[in-house]
Amino acid sequence: MNTAALIRLILRRDRVWQPLWVLSIALFVTTTVATIRQLLPTPEARLHYAGEIAKNPVILLLQGPTYGDSLGAAAAQQRGAATTIFAALASIILLVKHTRSDEERGRRELVGSAAVGRHAPLTAALTVVLAANAVLAVLIAVVGVSSGLPLAGSLAWGLMAASGGWVGAALAAVVVQVTQSARVAGAVAFTVFFAAYLVRGVSDLGGPGMEWLGWLVPNGWILQARAFGGEQWWVFLPVAVFVAAMVGVAYALSARRDIGAGLVPPRLGPARAPDVLRGPFGLAWRMHRVMALAWIAGAAFIGAGIGLGGETAIKTFGQSGALDFWARRTGSDDPTQIFFELVVYELAVYSVSLYVITTVLRMHGDEATELLLSGPVSRARWAVSHLLFAVAVPAVVLVVVGLALGLGNGDFAGGLALTTVLLPGIWVMAGLAVAAFGLFQRAGAVVAWTALVLAIAMEVGWEVGLVSDSLFMVSPFAHVHYSTLADPGPGTLFGLTLVAAGFVAVGLYGLRRRDLAL
């Protein structure tokens, strides 16, 4: 009842967010194809990649196997799995936002006071998120064909990405019925999805004897679509069955719980709170600790994988001559080293910037803010308590990655030098997020994410020769870049740190001046 009205409401609330994430993933596919076309310009280079490099254990774990030696097959193997993760993350965030988060904030109770069916909010949220992923599938197919790739493979890639989003949304629909916290619901849903992704990776690592393991999780089915490698369309049938089953479970659980509550009640805390929770920093630690520790653990895992196995694969790749273009573009005379630095750079800068912006913007949903600021706590002190994690955790993550990179060759100092130099550029993104939050209130989230998307787009454009050096230097990442274009000396790093501090000051000033409508 009145589901259509709720769908229109969701579309209005997310009139910026949904087009932004769909277009961002489509842009990611476009730039991937352009980059692979430059890196692997000849059939011989692509054949060498498919026969040697793609079989490296680290690549199999993180990206999955390759199913051909064409340009499309190489691009899909490089970034196909990543598009499923991005689509799942966005779908989980949006599904939780329009279900459990609305219940936490009292919107669900307000909507329920009108002529609205019990399951209408869940139905509306699922309809919008599932439809957005269908649009994503079509858009990826269009950009694939526009880039000169075959239609069948492009459509298969689009359906792979959409399937990741559909599975993520279905998992979130179940989890929001079980948990009582939007934050916990989102974390649990994505953890389950990513754990299934790693199970798929272990299956690919194990070879034919472990293939059965990959069929236990939907992530394994999705990659079996084999985009540009003899497409297997039937694998989308079990994905559809899984999504339908999870949605059915979600509706059944929704009918059994009270609005505003979860099937699993929250664990009772101690009768007396520890002293560390008396101030804003203790509360911020309690709010951010799970995500911070998860990122540090993930950094250690991925960094160790690259350090132990990835460098060997990259050296073999560099010796094949496939990176001659890359060496010329970046001004380096060592293709192997520059490509190794590229891999580390992209994994560190892009992923850690994602954590930084997410951490800063969590101030928007801090339910303890009103109570906290009613006491002797200033807005600046409250904001700095959150900012501390956006500054300190990236430093720890990059140090952990740098040390892990040295596991393969024992060069721990070189690994640290490679990663820690990126920190000031990431701090600038944190400062931009604070400034956006302080100046633009709710629109700050859109501004912060748009800044990151533009920075990544400029970099990818520069790498393929579409963006000039001077325009690329607008991005903070250009000044800590692995190429000879940048000179990340002490003066540059100090200057970036000052820029980050300036953005933070602007954000804190804006936060003091505006109404605190979180």
Secondary structure by P-SEA (a helix, b strand, c coil): caaaaaaaaaaaaaccaaaaaaaaaaaaaaaaaaaaaaacccaaaaaaaaacccccaaaaacccccccccaaaaaaaacaaaaaaaaaaaaaaaaaaacaaaaaaaaaaaaaacccccaaaaaaaaaaaaaaaaaaaaaaaaaaaaacccaaaaaaaaaaaaaaaaaaaaaaaaaaaccccaaaaaaaaaaaaaaaaaaaaaaaaacccccccccccaaaaaaccccccccccaaaaaaaaaaaaaaaaaaaaaaacccccccccccccccccccccccaaaaaaaacaaaaaaaaaaaaaaaaaaaacaaaaaaaaaacccaaaaaaaaccccaaaaaaaaaaaaacaaaaaaaaaaaaacccccccccccccccccaaaaaaaaaaaaccaaaaaaaaaaaaaaccccaaaaaaaacccaaaaaaaaaaaaaaaaaccccaaaaaaaaaaaaaaaaaaaaaacccccccccccccccccccccccccaaaaaaaaaaaaaaaaaaaaaaacccccc
